[in-house]
Amino acid sequence: MQKIMAPWEIQRRLVVKAEEETNPRFGHKPYERPFQEYIKFGIINLDKPAGPSSHEVTAWVKRILSLKRAGHGGTLET
C-alpha cells in the first residue's frame, strides 16, 4: 500500500514554461500597478476589529480612500 505523504513533506519545484513581458497596453505588472487601479478594480482584505459594525467600517474605508461606492460581502463579524 502506498504511503500518503503530508503536504509539508512533499518536495515541490517551480516550473516556468515561458518568460513573457506584459504589454503596457493591456495592463501593469502587479508591483508596478498604480494604487488607484487597485482601488478601482480591487478588493480590500480587511481584518475588522471587534466593536464597530461592518457598515461603520465600510463607511470609514469610503471616507479614508475618498470612494463614492464601497461594500462588504457577508458579515465582517468575528
Secondary structure by P-SEA (a helix, b strand, c coil): cbbbbccccbbbbbbbcbbbbbccccccccccccaaaaaacccccccccccccaaaaaaaaaaaacccbbbbcccccc
